Amino acid sequence: MNKKEIYKTIYEETLNRYQTRFLELGVSPKTLGWGKVSDQQIRFQAMADNYDFEGKTVMDVGCGFADFYAFLKSKGITCNYIGVDIIPEFLACAKNKFPEAEFIEANFMLESRELPKADIVLTNGTLNFKQTFISNMEYTEDFMKLACANAEEAVIMDFLSTNLTKEYPKETQVFYHDPLDVLTMALRYTNDVKLIHDYPAIPQKEFICILSLQRD
Ligand SMILES: C[S@@+](CC[C@H](N)C(=O)[O-])C[C@H]1O[C@@H](n2cnc3c(N)ncnc32)[C@H](O)[C@@H]1O
């Protein structure tokens, strides 16, 4: 399979996974694969503590129900939010809740060039599934490259860490990223990289990588 075929296959798998869950569970963090709302809030808070979103154009790739936008709003942070996802049902819920924001149905891996540019391109939870048709690190590298091409200022990505929480069993369907590998990858795009690995496990240990892009 060539890259385009691989990304089409992953798209179909992803569509099926989330649409099945949505039919079962409706609008819930569990549909997105998250444990509970408070876990999401810890992740979102770690992002907001480490980057200033105020007044920025923020493209949230794999936005789900736009819970990150809801979080920013709840903290009084104003931004121009663009939510991108492949699941029309998620986007319809998000649009209904936040008519002032922009929502676009697109597969980022194949259609990023048609998307608008944004100050910040971020993603939460899109890189956690173990891939079968491509190595996860290649998938992550492709994502990072496309995100950097769409971002004017910064790319922000979250990962599950190989530095596992001892009490939490490793999940077979999940890909855990080595923070050092992600750091090395990010440093190929910019010298200005922040890796945040110090927020509470929720319940698995995660980290966030922030690439500040130097644009002339
Ligand atoms: C784990 S959920 C996280 C949702 C949201 N970011 C949050 O934290 O609440 C991952 C989301 O990414 C979306 N997604 C996965 N691959 C994608 C792709 N290639 N392009 C756009 N969205 C994608 C899925 O449809 C799903 O809504």
The ligand as an SDF file (V2000), in Angstrom:
LIG
                    3D

 27 29  0  0  0  0  0  0  0  0999 V2000
   -9.1260   10.5740   21.4360 C   0  0  0  0  0  0  0  0  0  0  0  0
  -10.2090   11.5710   20.5070 S   0  0  0  0  0  0  0  0  0  0  0  0
   -9.8430   13.1510   21.2560 C   0  0  0  0  0  0  0  0  0  0  0  0
  -10.8420   14.2430   21.0070 C   0  0  0  0  0  0  0  0  0  0  0  0
  -10.4440   15.6140   21.5420 C   0  0  0  0  0  0  0  0  0  0  0  0
   -9.1650   16.0330   20.9970 N   0  0  0  0  0  0  0  0  0  0  0  0
  -10.4110   15.6360   23.0390 C   0  0  0  0  0  0  0  0  0  0  0  0
   -9.3020   15.6020   23.6080 O   0  0  0  0  0  0  0  0  0  0  0  0
  -11.4690   15.6680   23.6610 O   0  0  0  0  0  0  0  0  0  0  0  0
   -9.3620   11.6670   18.9330 C   0  0  0  0  0  0  0  0  0  0  0  0
  -10.1440   12.3970   17.8550 C   0  0  0  0  0  0  0  0  0  0  0  0
   -9.2940   12.5560   16.7210 O   0  0  0  0  0  0  0  0  0  0  0  0
  -10.0540   12.3700   15.5470 C   0  0  0  0  0  0  0  0  0  0  0  0
   -9.1110   11.9960   14.4700 N   0  0  0  0  0  0  0  0  0  0  0  0
   -8.3530   10.8770   14.4140 C   0  0  0  0  0  0  0  0  0  0  0  0
   -7.5960   10.8860   13.2900 N   0  0  0  0  0  0  0  0  0  0  0  0
   -7.8940   12.0350   12.6360 C   0  0  0  0  0  0  0  0  0  0  0  0
   -7.4420   12.6060   11.4040 C   0  0  0  0  0  0  0  0  0  0  0  0
   -6.5480   11.9890   10.6210 N   0  0  0  0  0  0  0  0  0  0  0  0
   -7.9460   13.8040   11.0220 N   0  0  0  0  0  0  0  0  0  0  0  0
   -8.8650   14.4420   11.7860 C   0  0  0  0  0  0  0  0  0  0  0  0
   -9.3280   13.9400   12.9590 N   0  0  0  0  0  0  0  0  0  0  0  0
   -8.8530   12.7570   13.3830 C   0  0  0  0  0  0  0  0  0  0  0  0
  -11.0590   11.2850   15.9300 C   0  0  0  0  0  0  0  0  0  0  0  0
  -12.1530   11.2630   15.0690 O   0  0  0  0  0  0  0  0  0  0  0  0
  -11.3990   11.6990   17.3710 C   0  0  0  0  0  0  0  0  0  0  0  0
  -12.4790   12.5940   17.4060 O   0  0  0  0  0  0  0  0  0  0  0  0
  1  2  1  0
  2  3  1  0
  2 10  1  0
  3  4  1  0
  4  5  1  0
  5  6  1  0
  5  7  1  0
  7  8  2  0
  7  9  1  0
 10 11  1  0
 11 12  1  0
 11 26  1  0
 12 13  1  0
 13 14  1  0
 13 24  1  0
 14 15  1  0
 14 23  1  0
 15 16  2  0
 16 17  1  0
 17 18  1  0
 17 23  2  0
 18 19  1  0
 18 20  2  0
 20 21  1  0
 21 22  2  0
 22 23  1  0
 24 25  1  0
 24 26  1  0
 26 27  1  0
M  CHG  2   2   1   9  -1
M  END
$$$$
